[in-house]
Protein backbone atom coordinates (compact mmCIF):
# COMPACT_ATOMS: atom_id res chain seq x y z
CA UNK A 1 0.00 0.00 0.00
CA UNK A 2 2.91 2.35 0.67
CA UNK A 3 3.73 2.29 -3.06
CA UNK A 4 0.44 4.08 -3.67
CA UNK A 5 1.11 6.95 -1.25
CA UNK A 6 2.39 10.09 -3.01
CA UNK A 7 5.45 11.37 -1.19
CA UNK A 8 6.44 8.06 0.41
CA UNK A 9 10.13 8.30 1.34
CA UNK A 10 11.28 5.50 -0.96
CA UNK A 11 9.70 7.27 -3.96
CA UNK A 12 11.56 10.52 -3.40
CA UNK A 13 15.02 11.31 -4.82
CA UNK A 14 17.93 10.96 -2.42
CA UNK A 15 19.45 14.37 -3.08
CA UNK A 16 18.93 17.65 -4.88
CA UNK A 17 21.43 20.39 -5.64
CA UNK A 18 20.50 23.93 -6.56
CA UNK A 19 21.95 27.44 -6.79
CA UNK A 20 20.63 30.76 -5.51
CA UNK A 21 21.84 34.28 -6.19
CA UNK A 22 22.77 36.57 -3.33
CA UNK A 23 19.92 38.96 -2.59
CA UNK A 24 19.42 42.16 -0.62
CA UNK A 25 17.33 40.16 1.86
CA UNK A 26 20.24 37.75 2.39
CA UNK A 27 22.63 40.64 2.99
CA UNK A 28 20.31 42.22 5.58
CA UNK A 29 19.76 38.89 7.34
CA UNK A 30 23.49 38.20 7.42
CA UNK A 31 24.21 41.62 8.90
CA UNK A 32 21.64 41.05 11.66
CA UNK A 33 23.03 37.60 12.42
CA UNK A 34 26.57 38.95 12.73
CA UNK A 35 25.46 41.75 15.05
CA UNK A 36 22.84 40.03 17.20
CA UNK A 37 23.78 36.34 17.42
CA UNK A 38 26.33 33.85 18.65
CA UNK A 39 26.72 30.14 17.96
CA UNK A 40 27.05 27.93 21.05
CA UNK A 41 28.71 24.55 20.49
CA UNK A 42 28.46 21.70 22.98
CA UNK A 43 31.80 20.03 23.67
CA UNK A 44 30.11 16.64 24.03
CA UNK A 45 27.61 15.95 21.26
CA UNK A 46 26.78 12.49 22.62
CA UNK A 47 24.40 13.98 25.18
CA UNK A 48 21.81 16.06 23.27
CA UNK A 49 20.61 19.16 25.11
CA UNK A 50 17.22 20.84 24.85
CA UNK A 51 17.17 24.47 23.76
CA UNK A 52 15.03 25.54 26.74
CA UNK A 53 17.52 24.02 29.17
CA UNK A 54 20.37 25.77 27.38
CA UNK A 55 18.56 29.12 27.42
CA UNK A 56 17.71 28.86 31.12
CA UNK A 57 21.35 28.07 31.94
CA UNK A 58 22.61 31.04 29.88
CA UNK A 59 20.17 33.48 31.48
CA UNK A 60 21.23 32.34 34.96
CA UNK A 61 24.95 32.24 34.17
CA UNK A 62 25.16 35.71 32.65
CA UNK A 63 22.48 37.49 34.70
CA UNK A 64 20.18 38.15 31.73
CA UNK A 65 16.47 38.83 31.62
CA UNK A 66 14.24 36.32 29.83
CA UNK A 67 13.50 38.82 27.06
CA UNK A 68 17.22 39.32 26.38
CA UNK A 69 17.73 35.96 24.69
CA UNK A 70 16.17 33.41 22.34
CA UNK A 71 17.76 30.06 21.59
CA UNK A 72 17.17 27.88 18.51
CA UNK A 73 18.70 24.63 17.36
CA UNK A 74 21.22 24.56 14.53
CA UNK A 75 22.01 20.89 15.06
CA UNK A 76 21.90 18.46 17.97
CA UNK A 77 25.08 20.00 19.38
CA UNK A 78 24.85 23.59 18.10
CA UNK A 79 22.57 26.41 19.20
CA UNK A 80 21.86 29.84 17.79
CA UNK A 81 21.72 32.51 20.50
CA UNK A 82 19.81 35.61 19.37
CA UNK A 83 20.16 38.57 21.69
CA UNK A 84 17.90 41.58 22.15
CA UNK A 85 20.73 44.01 21.49
CA UNK A 86 24.35 43.96 20.29
CA UNK A 87 25.49 45.12 23.73
CA UNK A 88 24.02 42.03 25.43
CA UNK A 89 25.52 39.83 22.73
CA UNK A 90 28.97 41.36 23.24
CA UNK A 91 28.67 41.07 27.02
CA UNK A 92 28.17 37.31 26.75
CA UNK A 93 30.83 36.84 24.07
CA UNK A 94 33.48 38.76 26.04
CA UNK A 95 32.62 37.17 29.37
CA UNK A 96 35.28 35.03 31.05
CA UNK A 97 32.63 32.75 32.55
CA UNK A 98 32.15 29.48 30.63
CA UNK A 99 28.63 28.15 30.09
CA UNK A 100 27.85 24.71 31.54
CA UNK A 101 24.62 22.78 31.13
CA UNK A 102 24.98 19.96 33.61
CA UNK A 103 28.42 18.52 32.90
CA UNK A 104 28.48 19.70 29.27
CA UNK A 105 30.48 22.81 28.46
CA UNK A 106 29.38 25.09 25.63
CA UNK A 107 31.75 27.38 23.76
CA UNK A 108 30.79 30.49 21.80
CA UNK A 109 31.82 31.66 18.35
CA UNK A 110 30.48 34.38 16.04
CA UNK A 111 27.95 33.36 13.42
CA UNK A 112 29.39 33.20 9.91
CA UNK A 113 27.90 32.13 6.60
CA UNK A 114 30.99 30.01 5.86
CA UNK A 115 30.30 27.58 8.71
CA UNK A 116 29.16 24.21 7.41
CA UNK A 117 29.87 25.15 3.80
CA UNK A 118 32.43 24.21 1.18
CA UNK A 119 33.56 26.49 -1.62
CA UNK A 120 32.67 26.14 -5.27
CA UNK A 121 32.54 28.08 -8.54
CA UNK A 122 30.17 28.44 -11.46
CA UNK A 123 32.40 28.66 -14.52
CA UNK A 124 29.90 29.36 -17.29
CA UNK A 125 28.05 32.65 -17.87
CA UNK A 126 25.22 32.03 -20.30
CA UNK A 127 22.53 34.04 -22.06
CA UNK A 128 19.26 32.15 -22.42
CA UNK A 129 16.21 33.24 -24.43
CA UNK A 130 12.76 31.82 -23.66
CA UNK A 131 10.28 31.67 -26.52
CA UNK A 132 6.62 31.05 -25.71
CA UNK A 133 6.43 32.49 -22.19
CA UNK A 134 3.31 34.73 -22.06
CA UNK A 135 4.12 38.40 -21.63
CA UNK A 136 2.41 38.77 -18.26
CA UNK A 137 4.79 36.11 -16.90
CA UNK A 138 8.08 37.65 -18.02
CA UNK A 139 9.63 37.45 -14.56
CA UNK A 140 12.72 35.62 -13.35
CA UNK A 141 10.72 33.69 -10.76
CA UNK A 142 8.46 32.30 -13.50
CA UNK A 143 11.18 30.76 -15.68
CA UNK A 144 13.50 29.68 -12.85
CA UNK A 145 11.88 26.20 -12.55
CA UNK A 146 12.72 25.52 -16.21
CA UNK A 147 16.41 25.28 -15.32
CA UNK A 148 18.18 22.21 -14.07
CA UNK A 149 19.87 22.24 -10.69
CA UNK A 150 23.22 23.99 -10.76
CA UNK A 151 21.98 27.20 -12.40
CA UNK A 152 21.99 30.60 -10.73
CA UNK A 153 19.97 33.35 -12.39
CA UNK A 154 21.79 36.68 -12.60
CA UNK A 155 19.09 38.88 -14.10
CA UNK A 156 17.05 39.98 -17.09
CA UNK A 157 18.77 41.19 -20.27
CA UNK A 158 16.78 43.93 -22.02
CA UNK A 159 19.70 45.37 -23.97
CA UNK A 160 19.02 43.58 -27.27
CA UNK A 161 15.27 43.85 -27.70
CA UNK A 162 15.90 45.93 -30.81
CA UNK A 163 16.81 42.73 -32.65
CA UNK A 164 13.99 41.21 -34.66
CA UNK A 165 13.58 37.69 -33.29
CA UNK A 166 14.75 38.42 -29.75
CA UNK A 167 11.88 40.86 -29.28
CA UNK A 168 9.66 37.75 -29.08
CA UNK A 169 11.73 36.26 -26.25
CA UNK A 170 12.31 36.74 -22.55
CA UNK A 171 16.11 36.76 -22.22
CA UNK A 172 18.15 36.37 -19.05
CA UNK A 173 21.75 35.85 -17.96
CA UNK A 174 22.60 32.86 -15.76
CA UNK A 175 25.65 31.23 -14.20
CA UNK A 176 25.81 27.48 -14.70
CA UNK A 177 27.73 24.41 -13.63
CA UNK A 178 27.10 22.84 -17.03
CA UNK A 179 25.36 24.64 -19.92
CA UNK A 180 24.99 21.31 -21.71
CA UNK A 181 22.37 20.37 -19.10
CA UNK A 182 20.05 23.15 -20.31
CA UNK A 183 16.90 21.65 -21.82
CA UNK A 184 15.90 22.67 -25.37
CA UNK A 185 12.22 23.03 -24.51
CA UNK A 186 9.86 22.75 -21.57
CA UNK A 187 6.29 23.03 -20.38
CA UNK A 188 5.47 26.00 -18.18
CA UNK A 189 2.41 25.68 -15.95
CA UNK A 190 0.89 28.89 -14.62
CA UNK A 191 -1.80 28.94 -11.97
CA UNK A 192 -5.17 30.40 -12.89
CA UNK A 193 -6.58 33.07 -10.55
CA UNK A 194 -9.07 32.05 -7.90
CA UNK A 195 -12.34 33.68 -8.86
CA UNK A 196 -14.71 34.89 -6.17
CA UNK A 197 -18.29 33.59 -5.95
CA UNK A 198 -20.70 35.26 -8.35
CA UNK A 199 -22.65 36.59 -5.37
CA UNK A 200 -19.76 38.86 -4.38
CA UNK A 201 -19.11 42.10 -6.29
CA UNK A 202 -15.81 41.92 -8.14
CA UNK A 203 -15.00 44.70 -10.61
CA UNK A 204 -11.20 45.20 -10.58
CA UNK A 205 -11.37 47.82 -13.32
CA UNK A 206 -13.48 49.95 -10.95
CA UNK A 207 -11.28 49.25 -7.94
CA UNK A 208 -13.85 46.88 -6.39
CA UNK A 209 -12.23 43.61 -5.30
CA UNK A 210 -13.87 40.63 -3.66
CA UNK A 211 -12.16 39.03 -0.70
CA UNK A 212 -9.45 36.48 -1.47
CA UNK A 213 -10.46 32.94 -0.57
CA UNK A 214 -8.42 29.73 -0.45
CA UNK A 215 -8.88 27.19 -3.23
CA UNK A 216 -11.70 24.75 -2.57
CA UNK A 217 -10.62 22.24 -5.21
CA UNK A 218 -7.76 21.33 -7.55
CA UNK A 219 -5.46 24.18 -8.60
CA UNK A 220 -6.36 25.03 -12.19
CA UNK A 221 -3.53 25.90 -14.54
CA UNK A 222 -2.70 26.98 -18.07
CA UNK A 223 0.13 25.11 -19.81
CA UNK A 224 2.50 26.80 -22.24
CA UNK A 225 5.03 25.04 -24.44
CA UNK A 226 8.32 26.94 -24.25
CA UNK A 227 11.39 26.74 -26.48
CA UNK A 228 14.64 27.42 -24.61
CA UNK A 229 17.38 28.94 -26.76
CA UNK A 230 21.00 28.97 -25.59
CA UNK A 231 22.32 32.18 -27.13
CA UNK A 232 25.90 32.38 -25.91
CA UNK A 233 28.25 31.08 -23.22
CA UNK A 234 31.26 32.78 -21.63
CA UNK A 235 33.60 29.99 -20.55
CA UNK A 236 35.74 30.71 -17.46
CA UNK A 237 37.05 27.17 -17.08
CA UNK A 238 40.85 26.66 -16.97
CA UNK A 239 42.32 25.92 -20.40
CA UNK A 240 43.37 22.40 -19.42
CA UNK A 241 39.75 21.55 -18.52
CA UNK A 242 38.06 23.28 -21.44
CA UNK A 243 36.18 21.33 -24.08
CA UNK A 244 36.51 22.41 -27.73
CA UNK A 245 32.95 23.76 -27.69
CA UNK A 246 29.44 23.13 -26.39
CA UNK A 247 28.13 22.96 -29.96
CA UNK A 248 28.76 20.19 -32.40
CA UNK A 249 31.07 20.86 -35.32
CA UNK A 250 28.85 18.54 -37.36
CA UNK A 251 25.83 20.83 -36.91
CA UNK A 252 24.97 24.43 -37.66
CA UNK A 253 24.46 25.61 -34.08
CA UNK A 254 28.06 26.70 -33.35
CA UNK A 255 28.89 30.02 -35.00
CA UNK A 256 31.74 31.72 -33.20
CA UNK A 257 34.47 30.70 -30.81
CA UNK A 258 37.45 32.80 -29.86
CA UNK A 259 40.34 30.94 -28.20
CA UNK A 260 42.77 33.86 -28.03
CA UNK A 261 41.01 35.56 -25.13
CA UNK A 262 39.88 34.49 -21.67
CA UNK A 263 37.09 33.93 -20.96
CA UNK A 264 36.28 32.17 -24.20
CA UNK A 265 33.02 33.20 -25.83
CA UNK A 266 30.87 30.53 -27.50
CA UNK A 267 28.02 31.80 -29.67
CA UNK A 268 25.15 29.70 -31.00
CA UNK A 269 22.66 30.09 -33.82
CA UNK A 270 18.97 29.71 -33.07
CA UNK A 271 15.73 30.54 -34.83
CA UNK A 272 12.20 31.36 -33.70
CA UNK A 273 9.89 28.39 -33.65
CA UNK A 274 12.75 25.87 -33.98
CA UNK A 275 14.41 23.91 -31.21
CA UNK A 276 18.16 24.47 -30.96
CA UNK A 277 20.03 22.03 -33.15
CA UNK A 278 17.05 21.27 -35.41
CA UNK A 279 16.94 22.06 -39.10
CA UNK A 280 14.98 25.00 -40.45
CA UNK A 281 12.10 24.56 -42.88
CA UNK A 282 13.46 25.06 -46.40
CA UNK A 283 11.53 28.25 -47.14
CA UNK A 284 12.86 29.94 -43.97
CA UNK A 285 16.41 28.72 -44.57
CA UNK A 286 16.60 30.31 -48.02
CA UNK A 287 15.49 33.70 -46.67
CA UNK A 288 17.95 33.65 -43.78
CA UNK A 289 20.78 32.47 -46.02
CA UNK A 290 20.07 35.40 -48.32
CA UNK A 291 20.38 37.78 -45.34
CA UNK A 292 23.56 36.09 -44.17
CA UNK A 293 22.08 34.32 -41.14
CA UNK A 294 20.85 35.66 -37.82
CA UNK A 295 24.31 36.13 -36.39
CA UNK A 296 26.37 37.08 -39.43
CA UNK A 297 24.64 40.41 -39.97
CA UNK A 298 24.86 41.36 -36.30
CA UNK A 299 27.92 42.91 -34.65
CA UNK A 300 27.65 41.50 -31.12
CA UNK A 301 31.12 41.43 -29.63
CA UNK A 302 30.18 43.28 -26.46
CA UNK A 303 30.80 41.62 -23.10
CA UNK A 304 27.73 40.53 -21.05
CA UNK A 305 26.12 43.50 -19.38
CA UNK A 306 27.51 46.06 -21.82
CA UNK A 307 25.08 48.40 -23.52
CA UNK A 308 27.35 48.84 -26.52
Secondary structure, 3 states (H helix, E strand, C coil): CHHHCCCCHHHCCCCCCCCCCCCHHHHHHHHHHHHHEEEEEECCCCCCCCHHHHHHHHHHHHCCCHHHEEEEEEECCEEEEEECCHHHHHHHHCCCCCEEECCEEEEEEECCCCCCCCCCCCCEEEEEEEECCCHHHCCHHHHHHHCCCCEEEEEECCCCCCCCHHHHEEEEEEEECCHHHCCCEEEEEEECCCCCCCCCCCEHHHCECCCCCCCCCCCCEEEEEEEEEEEEEEECCCHHHCCCCCCCCCCCCEEEECCCCCCEEEEECCCCCCCCCCCCCHHHHHHHHHHCCCCCCCCCCCCCCCCC
